[in-house]
């Protein structure tokens, strides 16, 4: 006998429950994949920063940095990280995932060599304090970029324009040697890379939809780690000019 008190067909309720369970299952799989993807990016980034720090400290304490920075080799050390960034960014479609990983570690080493000069300018405790301050700020900003539902794309355009502006100002100040302009560049640099940390985190999160389950995902993890590494290091070096105690 039909149940006239039930407004739905007899099979509708079970089918709806199965469909809801299926959607929930797919959502859980997606969330787990996104977490693994972002965690891999952060692990690569943190490992790269750690490697750079170790190389910088060993290179400076060995006395080799002081000898090298007085020769033309200093330009090779300064420009090598930029060369790796350009090759990895523009050659990502042609370079294998393994090669991208190897280049990221090589970049981290050369960046460590380049950063070793800060140990001749600032005291060790002030470098450590600035590093931990940067790490705390980075964690908060990246968490905001990951969790916010507000699109940061408009902010990203503004920040990139600001980045171009401080690069031009930095080149000009090489000739002017203005302390006031240098402080202004550092102040804007901290703000710009703080904003880029949140923007880049959101952009990497959104890109998961495009690369999930593809061979490009491994490359995107390395490239994402490189992006966040640069945000962290630039924010650190600009902030060091405010917090660092000079020798």
N, C-alpha and C positions, 0 to 999 in steps of 0.2 A: 504494500500500500504506500502511496506517495506521502511524503511528509509535507503537508500544505503550510506548515509553519516555517519552513526553510525556504527563503526567497531565491537561493541559488541552486543550480543543478547539483546533483549529489557529488560529482567528481570535481567541481570547481574549487572547493576549499583546499583539497589535497594538492591539486595542480598549482594553486597559488602559493601554497607553502613551499612546494618543491622549487618553484621559480625564485621565490625570495631567498631560499637557502642557497640556490645556485649563485645568485647575485652576491650574496654575502660572502660566499666562498671565493668567488673571483675577486671581490674587493679585498679580502684578506690576503690573497696571493699577491695582488698588486701592491698593497702596502708593505708586505714583507720584502718584495723585490725592490721597492723604492728605498726602504731602509738599508738593505744590503748595498745598493748602488751608492747612496750618499755616504754610508759608513766607509766604503772602499775609497771614496774620494778623500774623506777626512784622514784616513789612515795613511794614504800615500802622501798627502800634504804634510801631516805631522812628522812622518818619517823623513821627508825631504828637508824640513826645517831642522830637525835634530841632526841630520847628517851635515848640513851646512854649518850649524853651530859648532859641531865637533871639529870639522875641517878648519873653520876660522880660528878657533882657539889653539889648535895644534900648530897651524901655520904661523900664527902670531908669536906663540911662546917659543917656537923653535929658532927664531931669529931670521928665518928665511924670508918672511914677509918684509921685514925692514930692509933687507938687502935688495929684494926684487923691486920694491916700490920706488927705489932710486934709479931704476933703469927703464928703458923703453918697454920692457916686458909688462910693466904695469898697465899699458894700454891693451895688451892681449888679455890680461886677467879681467880688466874692466869690461871689455867688449864681448868676451866669450859667452857669458850668460845671455846677452841679447841675441847672439847668433843662434843659440839653441832655441830660444823662444820663437824666433822667426821661422826656423826650420820646422819646428813642431806644429806651429800654428798654420802655416801655409802649406805644409806638406802632409797634413794629417790623412788625406785621402790616399796618398801613395805609400806612406810608411806603415809597416806592419805594427801590430800591437806590441810585440816583443821589442822591436826597435824603438818604439815610443817610450816604453818602460826604461830601456837602457839609456835613452837620451835624457829622460827625466832625472835619473840618478847622476848622470854626467853633469847636467845643469846644476844640480844641487851642490856638487863638489866645486864647480867653478864659481858658483855664487858664494860658497863658503870662503874660497880664496879671496874673492873681491871684498867680502864683508870683514875680513881680518883687520883691515885698516882701522876699524872703530876702536880696537883695543889700544891703539896708539894715541887716540884722541880723547876717549872717555874712560872713566874709572870702571873697574869691574863691577862693583856693587850697583852703580847707577845703570849700567847696561842690563844687569839682571833685573833690577826694579822695573825698568822700561819694558823689558821683555814680558814680564808677568802682567804688567798693566795692559800691554797690547793683547796678550793672550786672553785676558778677561774681557776686554772690549770686543775682540774678534768673536769670542764665543757668544756673547749677547747679541751682537749684530747679525751673526750668521743664523742664530736661532730665530731671530725676528724674521729674517728673509725666508726661512723655511716654513714658518708657521702662519705668517700673515696671509690673509685672503685678498689684500689690496694689491693691485698690479703696480709694480715698481718700474715698468718699462719707460714711462715718462721721466722718472728720476734718473734712469740710466743714461738717457740721451743728454740730459743736463750735466751729469757727472763726467761723461766722456768729453764733452766740450770744455769743462773745467780742467780736465786732465791735459788736454792739448794746450790750454792757456798757461798752466804752470810749467809745462815743458818749454814753451817759448820764452816765458819769463826767466826760467833757469838758464837758458842759453844766453839771454841778454845779460843776466847778472854775472856771467863768467867774465864779461868785459867791464861791467860797472863796478863789481865788487861792493855792492851796497848791503850793509848789515840789515837795514830796515826791510829791503826787498827780500832778502834771504829769510827773515823771520815771517814775512807775509806769505812767502811760498810754502814754508813749513806748516804754517797754520792751515792754509787752504789744502795742503797735501794730506794732513791728518783727516780733515773733514771729507775730502773727496774719496779717499780710500776706505774710510769708515762707511760711507754710503755705498761704495762699490762692493763691499763685503756682503751687505744685505742684498743688493741687486743681483750680484753674480750667484749667490746661493739660490735665490728664487729661480733664476734662469736655468741653473743646472737641474734643479728639481723638476721644472717644467719640461726640460729636454728628455727626461726619462721616458716620457710617452713615445718619443720618436726613436729612441735607440734600444728600448727594452726588447730582449730576445734577438738582437742583431749582432753581427760581428763587430759593429762599430761601438758597441757598449764599452768594450775594454779600452778602446782609444779615448772615448769620452771621459772615462774615469781618470785617466792620466792627464788629459787636457784640462779637466775640471780641477784636479789637484794643483796643476801648474797655475791656473787662474787664481785660486784661493791663496796659494803660496805667495804670489806676487802682491795680492792685496795685503796680506799679513806683513810681509817684509817691508813694503813701502810705508805702511802705516807705522811700523816699528822705527824705521830710519828717520821719518819725519818727526815722530814723537820724541825720539832720542835727542833731537836738537833743543827740545824744551826741558826734558827731564834729566838729560845726561850731565854729569859733572865733569868738566874738562880737566885734563891732567895739567 
